[in-house]
Amino acid sequence: MKKSVIVIVFVTIFVAAVLFARFTGLVVTSINTCTDTDAKDSSSKGQVNGIYYMFTKENYTLGDYCVDDTTLVEYYCVQDGMHFYKKSMEYKCELGCFDGTCRTGELVKTEARPAPLKKGWLDNLVNKVRNLLSY
C-alpha cells in the first residue's frame, strides 16, 4: 500500500512538472548564457549577448554606453557554476567618455588663446573713436 502511494505521488509530481514546463515554456534544465565582446575593456565599445531563463526565456543584447561626458556603463559577464549572468559597472573616465568607450591617450593641456582679430578691426575701432569724439 505505501509503495503504491509513493509511486502515485511521484508520477503526479512528474506529470505536473512536465505539463508546467510545456505550457509555460520554462525548462528547468536551461542554462543561462552570456558572452562579452570586449572582455570588460573600458577603452573599447563592446556588448554582452546571451539568454536568461527565469520564468520565461529572455534573449538580450546590451551595449556599453556613456551616461554623461565622464561616466561609462560597461556590461560584462560573470559565471556562477554552470550559469553565466550579465552585470554592469560604472567607470569614471579621466579623459572623457565618447561613444561607449573611455577616451585613451595622454591628457594634453592647452592654454586659452584670445580669438583672432577680424579683418578690418582697426578701421572699426577708429570709426568708433571718431563717433565718440564728435559728440
C-alpha positions as CSV (number, residue, x, y, z in Angstrom):
1,M,0.0,0.0,0.0
2,K,2.7,2.5,1.0
3,K,4.7,1.8,-2.2
4,S,1.7,2.4,-4.4
5,V,1.0,5.7,-2.7
6,I,4.6,6.8,-3.1
7,V,4.6,5.8,-6.8
8,I,1.3,7.7,-7.4
9,V,2.7,10.8,-5.7
10,F,5.9,10.6,-7.7
11,V,4.1,10.1,-11.0
12,T,1.7,13.0,-10.2
13,I,4.6,15.4,-9.4
14,F,6.4,14.3,-12.6
15,V,3.4,14.8,-14.8
16,A,2.7,18.2,-13.2
17,A,6.3,19.3,-13.8
18,V,6.2,18.2,-17.4
19,L,2.9,20.0,-18.0
20,F,4.1,23.1,-16.2
21,A,7.3,23.2,-18.4
22,R,5.2,22.5,-21.6
23,F,2.7,25.3,-21.0
24,T,4.9,27.9,-19.5
25,G,7.9,27.4,-21.7
26,L,10.1,27.1,-18.6
27,V,12.6,24.4,-18.9
28,V,14.2,23.5,-15.6
29,T,17.5,22.3,-17.2
30,S,18.1,25.5,-19.1
31,I,21.4,27.1,-18.7
32,N,21.9,30.9,-18.7
33,T,24.5,32.1,-21.3
34,C,26.4,35.3,-21.6
35,T,29.3,36.5,-23.9
36,D,31.1,39.8,-23.7
37,T,32.7,41.1,-26.9
38,D,35.2,43.4,-25.3
39,A,36.2,41.4,-22.2
40,K,35.4,44.2,-19.7
41,D,37.7,46.6,-21.5
42,S,36.6,50.2,-20.9
43,S,38.7,51.5,-23.9
44,S,36.7,49.6,-26.5
45,K,33.0,49.6,-27.1
46,G,31.5,46.1,-26.6
47,Q,28.3,44.4,-25.8
48,V,27.0,41.4,-23.9
49,N,24.7,38.8,-25.6
50,G,23.0,35.9,-24.1
51,I,20.0,34.0,-22.9
52,Y,18.5,34.3,-19.4
53,Y,15.9,31.8,-18.1
54,M,13.7,32.6,-15.1
55,F,10.0,32.2,-15.8
56,T,10.4,32.8,-19.5
57,K,13.3,32.8,-21.9
58,E,14.9,36.3,-22.4
59,N,17.4,36.9,-25.2
60,Y,19.4,40.0,-24.6
61,T,22.0,42.3,-26.2
62,L,23.2,45.2,-24.2
63,G,25.9,47.7,-25.4
64,D,28.3,49.7,-23.4
65,Y,27.3,53.4,-23.3
66,C,28.2,56.8,-21.9
67,V,25.9,58.2,-19.2
68,D,27.5,61.6,-19.5
69,D,30.8,63.1,-20.6
70,T,32.8,61.3,-18.0
71,T,30.8,58.2,-17.0
72,L,30.8,54.9,-18.8
73,V,28.5,51.9,-18.2
74,E,30.4,48.7,-19.0
75,Y,28.5,45.4,-19.3
76,Y,30.3,42.2,-18.6
77,C,29.6,38.5,-17.8
78,V,30.1,36.6,-14.6
79,Q,29.9,32.8,-14.0
80,D,28.1,31.1,-11.2
81,G,28.6,27.4,-11.5
82,M,27.2,26.3,-14.9
83,H,25.3,29.6,-15.4
84,F,26.5,32.9,-16.8
85,Y,24.9,36.3,-15.9
86,K,25.2,39.8,-17.2
87,K,26.2,42.6,-14.9
88,S,27.2,46.2,-15.3
89,M,29.5,48.7,-13.6
90,E,30.3,52.4,-14.0
91,Y,33.7,53.7,-14.9
92,K,34.8,57.3,-14.3
93,C,36.8,58.2,-17.5
94,E,39.6,60.6,-16.8
95,L,39.9,61.8,-20.4
96,G,36.1,61.7,-21.0
97,C,33.6,59.2,-22.3
98,F,32.6,59.0,-26.0
99,D,30.5,56.5,-28.0
100,G,30.6,53.8,-25.3
101,T,34.3,54.0,-24.5
102,C,36.7,55.8,-22.2
103,R,39.0,58.0,-24.2
104,T,42.6,57.0,-24.0
105,G,45.9,58.7,-24.5
106,E,47.7,61.5,-22.7
107,L,45.9,64.4,-21.3
108,V,47.1,67.5,-23.1
109,K,46.6,70.9,-21.5
110,T,46.3,73.8,-23.9
111,E,46.5,77.5,-23.0
112,A,43.5,79.6,-23.6
113,R,44.2,82.0,-26.5
114,P,42.2,85.0,-27.4
115,A,40.1,84.8,-30.6
116,P,41.9,86.1,-33.7
117,L,41.1,89.6,-34.7
118,K,38.7,90.0,-37.6
119,K,39.8,91.7,-40.8
120,G,39.1,95.5,-40.6
121,W,39.2,95.6,-36.8
122,L,41.4,98.7,-36.8
123,D,39.0,100.6,-39.1
124,N,36.1,99.7,-36.9
125,L,37.9,101.0,-33.8
126,V,38.9,104.3,-35.5
127,N,35.3,104.9,-36.6
128,K,34.0,104.2,-33.1
129,V,36.6,106.7,-31.6
130,R,35.6,109.3,-34.2
131,N,31.9,108.9,-33.3
132,L,32.7,109.3,-29.6
133,L,34.7,112.4,-30.2
134,S,32.1,114.0,-32.5
135,Y,29.6,114.3,-29.7
